[in-house]
């Protein structure tokens, strides 16, 4: 329900990306019990950047998940992680890219 169009897809969606993500996120959150949905909505506000502890935790989990998944698929499919990380720019330029690189370096990735 919340597709990852990748960086290129995000750029193609342009001004339509944020409204679409807000609608799809709300659709998913609204399936939760009311108290949990309210708490999740409060926490999702912190996704915008890595300036808060919650934002840093979110973005650390996000980038670790993407890169570890890349390594898993690289082993399974026989391509190198560098092909995905460098050629496909899995960790791409953006407002939290520096933080992503710092998390990966700290994790030894």
Protein Blocks (a to p, Z undefined) as FASTA:
>chain_A
ZZcebjmlmmmnmmmmmmmmmmmmmmmmmmpcfklmmmmmmmmmmmmpckbfklmmmmmm
mmmmmmmmmmmmmmmnopafklmmmmnomaacdfklmmmmmmmmmnoZZ
